[in-house]
Amino acid sequence: MTRLNETSRPDLYSRVTQAIVADLEQGVRPWTKPWSAEHLAGRISRPLRSTGEAYSGINVILLWAEAVARGYTAPIWITFRQALALGGHVRKGEHGSTVVYANRITRTETGDSGEDVERSIPFLKAYTVFNVEQVDGLPAHFHASTEPRLDAAQRIAHAEAFFVATGAEVRHGGAQAYYALQPDYVQMPPFECFEGPESYYATLAHECTHWTKHPARLDRDFGRKHWGDEGYAREELVAELGAAFLCADLGLELTPRSDHASYIASWLEVLKDDRRFIFTAAAHAQRAADFLHQRQANSRRAA
């Protein structure tokens, strides 16, 4: 990923968006290549904190892109102080990567009639992390090689069970994949039409992310009026990120769909016009992934 400009320090929303725009202008989608290295933490994974907790939202995109750009094979990231606390130290000359923390503060202001009004103000804070490959002296498990994990057949069975448990109605037939809002179903080409099982489930993850936008579920609406407009582009970016998050969670490789190549221009237009939308899209994608994961728990309780 194009490095964030630390010297001129424009506002953080602009810095992150500019870096992602620069990648998209080169035809690179920085969320489509999770790790493929044989590391103890997993062949394919979301970025992980030193505690093993997965990052979420925009930080997933930022750290995936940094790992690809710098050639890191480990998905684990750590702060300077955390490294010291664990007996390690960041090697001299290493440069960290930016992640962000979002929250809200409450401020009391005076209203038009002189009354006190509570106002919730969002804020974003940047901090620096290092990949464990930049750190010496950490406990051995931070650099351990992989252990046997689910084989390909088991991963596919796991993915099939995951999407069945969402409760989404999935119909098969035809040559197009899409989500139909009013009848409320996902349409998929036959399984045999895909290059491989992972391609099928990556597409299904994309369409099931769209499925979460229904008013009875997450009620997500960007004001789409027709195919290809700005609202359409915004929803497609959410679905693209949601599929990336879900595939990482399921241990599936995500490769860009050829029929989505034309979306890059529309995403660039949206991101250049709204420097905060990549954060919004990542947050919506995270909520969609969380919703689909929650359906797994509901399915188990029903059983």
C-alpha positions in Angstrom: 0.0 0.0 0.0 1.2 3.5 -0.7 2.7 4.7 2.6 0.8 7.3 4.6 2.4 10.7 4.6 3.7 11.3 8.1 5.6 14.5 7.3 2.9 16.9 6.0 0.4 15.4 8.4 -2.9 16.3 6.7 -5.9 15.1 8.6 -6.0 11.3 9.2 -9.1 10.7 7.1 -7.4 12.3 4.1 -4.1 10.4 4.7 -5.7 7.0 4.8 -8.0 7.7 1.8 -5.2 9.1 -0.3 -3.2 6.0 0.3 -6.0 3.7 -0.7 -6.9 5.9 -3.7 -3.2 5.7 -4.9 -3.5 1.9 -4.8 -6.8 1.8 -6.6 -5.4 4.1 -9.3 -2.8 1.4 -10.0 -5.5 -1.2 -10.2 -4.6 -2.7 -6.8 -7.4 -3.5 -4.3 -5.5 -3.5 -1.0 -8.0 -5.8 0.7 -7.8 -8.8 -1.7 -4.6 -10.5 -0.6 -4.5 -11.8 3.0 -1.4 -13.7 4.1 -0.5 -16.9 2.4 2.6 -17.7 4.5 2.8 -20.7 6.7 2.7 -19.1 10.1 1.3 -20.5 13.3 -1.4 -17.9 13.4 -2.8 -19.2 10.2 -2.4 -19.3 6.4 -5.2 -16.8 5.9 -6.1 -14.5 8.7 -7.2 -11.0 9.7 -4.4 -9.0 11.2 -3.9 -9.9 14.8 -2.9 -8.0 17.9 -0.2 -9.4 20.2 -3.0 -10.9 22.3 -4.3 -12.9 19.3 -7.4 -10.7 19.0 -8.3 -9.8 15.4 -8.3 -6.2 14.2 -11.5 -4.9 12.7 -12.9 -2.4 10.2 -10.5 0.0 8.5 -7.5 -1.4 10.4 -7.9 -4.8 8.6 -7.5 -3.0 5.2 -4.5 -0.9 6.4 -2.5 -3.8 7.9 -3.3 -6.2 5.0 -2.0 -3.6 2.6 1.1 -2.9 4.7 2.0 -6.6 4.9 1.7 -7.0 1.2 3.7 -3.9 0.4 6.5 -4.8 2.8 6.5 -8.5 2.3 5.7 -9.5 5.9 4.5 -13.1 6.3 3.3 -12.9 9.9 -0.1 -11.5 10.6 0.7 -10.3 14.1 1.3 -6.6 15.0 2.5 -5.1 18.2 3.2 -1.6 19.7 6.6 -0.5 20.8 5.7 -0.7 24.5 4.1 -4.1 24.1 7.3 -5.4 22.6 9.3 -4.1 25.5 6.9 -5.6 28.0 7.3 -9.0 26.4 11.1 -8.7 26.5 11.5 -7.8 22.9 12.7 -4.7 21.0 12.0 -3.1 17.7 15.1 -3.3 15.5 16.9 0.0 14.9 15.8 1.7 11.7 12.5 -0.1 11.4 9.4 2.0 10.5 6.0 1.3 12.0 2.6 1.2 10.4 -0.4 3.4 11.2 -3.6 2.0 12.7 -6.5 4.1 14.0 -8.7 4.2 17.0 -12.2 5.7 16.7 -14.5 6.8 19.5 -16.7 9.6 20.6 -16.5 12.3 23.3 -19.5 14.1 24.9 -19.3 17.9 25.2 -21.8 20.1 26.9 -22.7 23.2 24.8 -25.1 26.1 25.2 -28.2 25.8 23.0 -30.1 28.6 21.3 -32.3 29.1 24.3 -29.5 29.1 26.8 -30.0 25.5 27.9 -27.2 22.9 28.2 -27.1 20.5 25.2 -25.0 17.3 25.2 -23.2 16.9 21.9 -21.5 13.6 20.8 -18.4 14.3 18.8 -16.6 11.5 16.9 -12.8 11.6 16.9 -10.1 9.5 15.3 -6.6 8.9 16.8 -3.6 7.3 15.0 -1.1 5.1 16.7 1.9 3.0 15.4 2.3 -0.7 15.4 5.1 -3.0 14.2 4.9 -6.4 12.5 6.5 -9.0 14.7 9.1 -9.6 11.9 10.4 -6.2 12.8 10.9 -7.1 16.4 13.7 -9.2 18.1 13.5 -11.0 21.4 9.8 -11.9 21.5 8.6 -15.2 22.9 9.0 -18.1 20.4 5.3 -18.4 19.6 5.3 -15.1 17.8 7.5 -16.6 15.2 6.4 -20.2 15.2 5.8 -22.1 12.0 2.4 -23.4 11.2 0.7 -26.4 12.7 -1.7 -28.6 10.8 -5.0 -26.8 10.1 -8.2 -27.6 8.3 -7.5 -29.2 4.9 -9.2 -27.8 1.8 -12.2 -30.1 2.1 -12.7 -29.2 5.7 -12.5 -25.5 5.0 -15.1 -25.8 2.3 -17.4 -27.8 4.5 -16.9 -25.1 7.2 -17.8 -22.4 4.7 -20.9 -24.2 3.5 -22.1 -24.7 7.1 -21.4 -21.0 7.8 -23.6 -19.7 4.9 -26.4 -22.2 5.5 -26.5 -20.9 9.1 -27.0 -17.3 8.0 -30.6 -18.2 7.0 -30.2 -16.4 3.7 -32.3 -17.9 0.8 -29.8 -18.9 -1.9 -31.1 -19.8 -5.3 -29.0 -21.4 -8.0 -29.2 -21.0 -11.8 -28.3 -18.6 -14.6 -25.0 -16.9 -15.2 -25.2 -14.0 -12.7 -24.6 -13.5 -9.0 -26.7 -10.9 -7.2 -29.0 -10.1 -4.3 -32.6 -9.2 -5.0 -33.9 -6.9 -2.3 -37.6 -7.0 -2.7 -38.0 -10.8 -3.0 -35.1 -11.0 -0.5 -33.0 -13.8 -1.9 -29.4 -14.4 -3.2 -29.0 -15.6 -6.7 -25.9 -17.7 -7.5 -24.8 -19.4 -10.7 -24.4 -23.2 -10.3 -21.5 -24.3 -8.1 -19.9 -26.0 -11.1 -19.6 -22.7 -13.0 -16.9 -21.3 -10.7 -13.2 -21.8 -11.1 -13.1 -23.5 -7.8 -14.9 -23.8 -4.4 -13.1 -20.8 -2.9 -14.2 -18.7 -5.8 -17.8 -19.8 -5.2 -17.8 -19.0 -1.5 -16.0 -15.7 -2.0 -18.8 -14.7 -4.3 -21.4 -16.0 -1.9 -19.8 -13.9 0.9 -20.1 -10.8 -1.3 -23.8 -11.4 -2.0 -24.6 -12.3 1.6 -23.0 -9.0 2.7 -25.5 -7.4 0.4 -28.2 -9.5 2.0 -27.6 -7.9 5.4 -28.7 -4.5 4.0 -32.4 -5.5 4.0 -34.6 -3.3 6.2 -35.4 -6.3 8.5 -31.7 -6.8 9.1 -29.1 -3.9 9.1 -31.2 -1.5 7.1 -28.3 -0.1 5.1 -29.2 2.4 2.3 -26.9 4.7 0.4 -29.7 6.1 -1.7 -29.2 4.0 -4.8 -31.5 5.0 -7.6 -30.2 2.9 -10.5 -27.4 0.6 -11.5 -24.0 2.3 -11.5 -24.9 5.5 -9.6 -23.0 6.7 -6.5 -25.3 4.8 -4.0 -24.6 1.6 -6.0 -20.8 2.2 -5.9 -20.9 2.7 -2.1 -22.9 -0.5 -1.5 -20.6 -2.5 -3.7 -17.5 -1.3 -1.8 -19.2 -2.4 1.5 -19.9 -5.8 -0.1 -16.3 -6.1 -1.4 -14.9 -5.4 2.0 -17.4 -7.6 3.8 -16.4 -10.5 1.5 -12.7 -9.9 2.3 -13.4 -10.0 6.0 -15.5 -13.1 5.9 -13.1 -15.0 3.6 -10.3 -14.2 6.1 -12.4 -15.5 9.0 -13.2 -18.7 7.1 -9.7 -19.3 5.9 -10.6 -18.8 2.2 -8.4 -17.2 -0.4 -10.1 -14.1 -1.9 -9.2 -13.2 -5.5 -10.7 -10.2 -7.3 -13.8 -11.0 -9.3 -13.3 -10.1 -13.0 -16.8 -8.6 -13.2 -15.9 -6.2 -10.5 -12.9 -4.6 -12.3 -15.1 -1.8 -13.6 -16.1 -0.8 -10.1 -12.6 0.7 -9.4 -13.4 3.9 -11.3 -16.6 4.4 -9.4 -15.0 3.7 -6.1 -12.3 6.3 -6.9 -14.9 8.9 -7.7 -16.7 8.2 -4.4 -13.5 8.2 -2.3 -12.1 11.4 -3.9 -15.4 13.1 -3.2 -15.7 11.9 0.4 -12.5 11.4 2.3 -14.3 9.6 5.1 -16.2 7.0 3.2 -13.6 4.3 3.3 -13.9 4.4 7.1 -17.7 4.3 6.8 -17.6 1.4 4.3 -15.2 -0.6 6.5 -17.5 0.0 9.5 -20.6 -1.1 7.6 -18.6 -4.2 6.3 -17.6 -5.0 9.8 -21.2 -4.8 11.1 -22.3 -7.0 8.2 -19.7 -9.6 9.0 -20.5 -9.5 12.7 -24.2 -9.9 11.9 -23.5 -13.0 9.8 -21.3 -14.4 12.5 -24.1 -13.8 15.1 -26.4 -15.9 12.9 -24.1 -18.8 13.6 -24.8 -18.6 17.3 -28.5 -18.2 16.7 -28.5 -21.3 14.5 -26.7 -23.4 17.2 -29.2 -22.3 19.8 -32.1 -23.2 17.6 -30.6 -26.6 17.0 
